[in-house]
Amino acid sequence: MTNQAKPTEHHQPLTDALAYAKRQGIDGVDALISKESGFGVSARKGDVEEIEYHQEQGFSVTVYQGQRTGSASTTDLEHQSLCQTIDKAVSIARYTDEDEYAGLPDKALLAFEYPDCDLYHPWDLTPHQAAEIAIQCEAVARAYDKRITDSEGSAVSSYVGTYTYGNSLGFMGGYQSSRHTINCGVVARDGDEMQREYDYSCARDATQL
């Protein structure tokens, strides 16, 4: 049995933006709102090397006027900015060449009912805890074999995101996702020969790392 995924926080802003586009007399439009955040920590030889934070959001839209298309994007998710971005896409469409294949898909092909794919498993992890894991991972790798003489470091990261898509055919859908990783690289020496190699683990759910 197929269960529809729960609406995201961006359903209403996107609905309002599509309604604005419809009032402009646009033949067709589709748009995406995305928001991502997270951090990564790297360590080498028992010390933290870098802590990097990531936060990004955006709105992208494509309008279809006859066989012409125009696309625009912004990182400002306020309603006025979304409307202005749609206006820019409409302006661009006036100057593009016609494309007989441009346009939205057949409505019958859209999955108005779709499953929740269980992609979202946020990790309650602080940068300090991530650093401890990275340092421990590197220590285990270096102790694995006496021929391992150096390290290229280890890193731990955790990211989550929300993605919401809608179009003028009445489709509106979205999902949340998470991505967590641990990686490590070491250098081994055997006589005059040296070899470097790395491995990593990536999972939606941190318990599966």
Disulfide bonds with the S-S distance in Angstrom:
none
